[in-house]
């Protein structure tokens, strides 16, 4: 697929009114042949997202907040790997998630203890008798919610505003960044983000899932850190059944959300983190 010209090299001569910032071309294998993103030198203000989205989109740039985390790891220290990143449109979300489900859910659940009868999607973890219940076969993509939700770009701007308005929160100090991308879901692939490398070393496959969530749930990528992602959701699941179905996708997408977060149960995760939730957070160990 033909790629659009990267506007970042000519950013200084563009019409964008930007705060002081830096262009990043640092990758795991040395400098990239062109900048991968621009990000500000200081914390973002609540109105910055809306202003930069409107101005940057005309040039083919989309906003994302970047977070240095407790270690102060900003994008030039993220081990970006654009050379090993494919195109998100070359992958099918259902096939990608089915593969992860087989590799992680059935593998991690089925190899410990005795596996009982194939259970429902929520049965990830130990049973009360010490045996381990099977996750079952991949259930397929969750259905699209029928309710009309908030405008997805306004939802993203609202979340960005909340994050940047509280400097004392765990995301305090997040900075505005601009990435050359056609759609929000492609932002991680556009920079060769390696946050999920222990789960997937070609982030474009995860971006294919993000594209599907854009289409079904009006999701937008709002924050990236070294190994974290926060997504706004304009149309979240509103029934327990919808939430449980989507929780299976979340588990396949990011097993650490369940495997490393008590009570290590998919049904509990669905109820607490998916049902009616307008913000999804992911972290890869």
Secondary structure, 3 states (H helix, E strand, C coil): CCCCCCHHHHHHHCCCCCCCEEEECEECCEECCCCCEEEECCCCCCCHHHHHHHHHHCCCEEEEEECCCCCCCCHHHCCCCHHHCCCHHHCCHHHHHHHHHHHHHHHHHHCCCCEEEECCCCCCEECCCCCEEECCCCCCCCCCCCCCCCCHHHHHHHHHHHHHHCCCCCCCCCEEEEEECCCHHHHHHHHCCCCCCCCCCCHHHHHHHHHHHHHHHCEEEEEECCCEEEEEECCCCCCHHHHHHHHHHHHHHCCHHHHCCCCCCHHHHHHHHHCCCCEEEEECC
